[in-house]
Amino acid sequence: MTDDPLVIGPYTLRSRVMLGTGKYPTLELMDEALAASGCEVVTVAVRRVKLGDQPGPDVLSRLQGKYTLLPNTAGCTTAEEALRTARLAREILGTPLVKLEVIGCPRTLFPDTAATLEAARVLVAEGFVVLPYITDDPVACRQLEELGCAAVMPLGAPIGSGMGIQNPANLRIILEQARVPVIVDAGVGTASDVAVAFELGCHGVLLNTGVAGARDPVAMASAVRHAAAAGRLAFRAGRIPRRLHASASSPQGGLISS
């Protein structure tokens, strides 16, 4: 859908699907799944990938030059940790993009809203293009937008749960008030969840476990690609209103009586 690009700050993207790069059984399978998804943006967990001369598999060399890297602050539990991680990513990767994550609960992996707002304020002031992971709270999303975040990324369900969008009503409110892209992040389990997000009017979807954890990650990545296109097209087409009662498909006038 080349006539319908996704614009996030200074970035213009053709694909509205973003994928994570963790949890794949092999790096070769990761390569195939990313390609099948048609994504342009991939996330990398700064604290979990090989940077510079660190030991470990060199994921970045497989991604740089092919994709727009979105470093994230996964694993951070304080604003200070997130700031330090974001600055490290910008220094090493040479990008102002950052997916801001500050986890407030180790069991649910829900974000710490206050710490996220605190870190976002500093990062925006330092020139970062900030995409914050946040709860599906319309107030928090509005506050992050007012701070200057380039997008807001409300969760659909807990990270890795695969439950899909649990609170479409809140997403509708967030979309109604937002003047920046709204990207569903976390909890997306399959292609139908992706389609639902786009049919609601969301501007993008980011998922990792739903693809990497599938029985066939490459096939699921392809399914997600098609679901995103179908869901976005359905949103643009405009669905009919929901009705409690039937509405005849054929006109009643001019019927021939028996």
N, C-alpha and C positions, 0 to 999 in steps of 0.2 A: 504494500500500500504506500507507494512512493509519494502520493499526494497528501499523506497524513503522517508527517514525521513527528517524533517525540523530541521536544526541545527542553533540555535541562541546563539552565544557566547558559554557558557559551557552547554547549554541545548539542548537535542536531543528529538524531539517530533514526535510522529506518526501522530497526527492530524494536519492539516494545517488550521483548523478553530479555531478562538478565538472568544469568546462571552463576551459581557458586562453583568453586573448583575443588571442594573437599569431598571426602567420603567415597570417591571412586575406587574400585578394586585395583585398577591400574591406571597409569598416566595415559596409556594408549586409548583406553576406553573413555577417559575424560576428553581426549582430543576428538574422538568420534562423536560423542554426545554434544559437545559444544558446537561442532560443525553442523550436526543435524538440527539443532535448535534454531539456527539462523541468528543467534544472538550476536551483538556487537560489544556488549559490556559484560565483563566477568569480574566477580569479586575475589579478592585474595585476602586471607587472614594474615595480617602483618606479623602477628606473634607466632604464627604456625608455619610459615614458609621460609625457605632458605633465602637469606638476604646476604649478598656479598660472598664472603668466604666461609659462611656458616656451613656446618655439615648438613646432609640430608638431600633428598631428591630436588633437582633444580626445576621446579614447576614454572618459574617465571620465564625461563628461556623458551618454553613451549608456547607462551602466551604473548609475549612482547612482540609488537609488530603485526600481530593478527587481530588483537582485541584492544578495546579501551579498558584499561585496568581501573577497577574501583577498589582500592585498598580499604579494608574495614578494621575496626578496632575491637573485633571479637575477642572475648576473654577479659576485657577490661571491666572493672567493677567500681571505679571511681572516675570522676572527671579528670583528675590529674593523670591517671594512667592513660585515659583516652587521648588527652592532649599530647602526651609524650609519644604515643604510638602514631598518631596522625602526623606529627612533625617528622618522625623518623621515616614514615612512608613517603612524605613529600621530598625529603632529602635524597632518599635512595632511588625512588621510582620517577621522580621529576614530574609529578602530577598534583594539581590542587584538589582533585577529587578525593572525597573520603566518605565512606559509609560509617556514620557515627553510631556506635553501640556502647552503651554503658549498662551492664546487667545489674539488676537490683535483687534478683531472687535466683539462687542456684538451682532450685527445683523446677520452676516454671520457665526460667530464662526470660522473664518479663523485664523490660527496661526500667531503670531508675529514672523517673521523669524529671525530678529536680536536677539530678546530676547531668542528664542529657541536655537540659536547657542551659545549664551552666557552661558545659563544654561547647555547645553550639555557639553561644554568644562569643566566646573567645576565638573559636576557629573562624567564624565569619569575619570577625574584626581583623584576623590575620590573613584574609584573602582566600581561604579555602572555599571550595564548592561543596557544601555540606548536604548530605542526604541522611537524615537521622532515622534510625529504627525506633519506633515509638508504639505505645499501645494505641488501640483504636478509640482514642479519646479526642473528640472534636476540639476541646479547649486546648489541650497540649499541642495538637497539630496547628491550631491557629497561632499559638504563641511561638512555635518554631518558625512558622512562615514570617511572622512579624519580626523575628530576629534576623531574617535574611537568608534562611535556608533555601536552597535551590529546588528542593522537593521535600515531601514528607512521605515516610514509609511506615504506615500503620500495619500492625500484624493482622493476619487473617485468623490465626490460631497460634498456640505455642510453637516455638521453633521445633521442626522435625516431627511434629505430631501427625501431619498428614490429614488433619480434620477438615481442612477447607475453611471457607469464610464462615465464621460463627456469628457475626453481628453485622449483617448487611445494612441494618438501619443506621448504625453509627457511621458506616462508610458513606452512606448517602448524605448524611449531614456534613461529613468532612468534605466530600466532593462539592456539595452545594456552596460551601463558604470558601473553598480553596481557590487561590489565584496562581498556584504553582502545581506542578504535576503531583499526583497522588499515586504512589507505587505500592501495591500490596507486597508485603515482605513477611514471610514465615507462615508455616502451617499449610501451604498449598501441597496437595497430595497427588493430584492427577490432572489430566487435561481438562476435565469438566470444571474443576475448581478455577482453572485459568480462564475458561470461557465465562464463568459467572462473574469473575472480577471485572472483565472487560465489558460485559453486558451492563454491569452497574455503572459504568462510566470511568472506571479507573484507567489511568494513563499508562501504566506498566505493571509488570509482575516480576518479582525476583524469587527464584526458588533454587534449592540445592538438593535436599534429601529426596524430594519427590521424583527427581530424575536419577540422581546418583544411587539411590536405594531401590530403584525399580528392578524387577527381574531382568528386564532388557533396557538399560539406560538409553541406548541409542534410539530405540523405537519410541520410548516415552518422550525423549527430547523432540523427536519429529512430531509426535502427537501434540505436544505443548505448542510447537510452532503453528500448527494448523488451528488449534483451539484459540490461540491468541488472535489470529487473523479473523476467524469466524466470529468470535465474541466482539471484537472491535467493530467489525462490519455490521453486526446486528445492532450494536449501540448506535452507530451512525444512521442506520436505517430507521430506527425508532420503533420500539415494540408497541403493540396495541395495549390499551388499558386492561387491567384485570377486572373481570366482572363476576359477580356472584351467580348470575343467572345466564342462560343461553342467549345467544344473539344469532338469528338465522343467517346462514351464508347466502341464501337466495332471497331476493326481494319478494315481499308479500303481495305487492300490487300486481294486477293483471293475471291472477291465477284463474284458470278455467275450472269452473265448478263441475262436479261430477253429477 
